Amino acid sequence: MKKLISIGLLAVVAIWATQSVASVITVNSTNVPVSIPDNNLTGISSVLSGAALNNLTDVNLTLSIAHTCVPDLHIELLSAGGTRTVLINAFTEGGIFGGLGCPSGFTSTTLDDEAATNLRVGTAPFTGSFNVDFGAIVNPFDSYDGQSAIGTWTLFVSDRAGSDVGRLAAWSLTFTGTDATVPEPESLALFGVALAGLGLTRRKAKQA
């Protein structure tokens, strides 16, 4: 009987170990609003504390920026793990809005590698979800795959052309990953093997 219980427990744990314990958490920055200086390569930065997730499989950025010419903007994201990725280049750098005039503002604009619509064909203020593939920038959020969300994430925004100004009004990150408070599947599997082995050992000891 104990052997059957042990084997059953091992089977349950093995099934649990093969299943992904995935969570999706959105974190809003409280480090806003921030004014964006005109024609300034340094620009501004804003931070947020990442979610308690490990082994990230997806990261999306949602932002609202009041600006009279969004093609002027250069946007980068620095992860808690130290990966800094360019998401949007300004038109002066051959960016995604080059040759499209001066559409103004982002309002609840989500940058998402999996979005079906490219930001270049969107309409200001670009409310909705868009991918930002253009030129050398392809699936930029993939650079955060496998990382932990825990820690400080930093958004950098700079205005790289003259005559237009604005401010970062709000931004958030949506993380998909493994709940950091749940034991890793490998640990659960090892625990199950140990319990099963213990049950078999006890039965053999009684039979001896």
Buried (B, 14 or more C-beta within 10 A) or exposed (E): EEEEEBEEBBEEBBEBBEEEBEBEBEBEBEBBEBEBEBBEEEBBBBBBBBBBBBBBBBBBBBBBBBBBBBBBBBBBBBBBBEEEBBBBBBBBBEBBBBEEEBBBBBBBBBBBBEBEEEBBEBEBBBBBBBBBBBEEBEEBBEBBBEBBBBEEBBBBBBBBBEEBBBBBBBBBBBBBBBBBEEBBBEEBBBBBBEBBEEBBEEBEEEEE
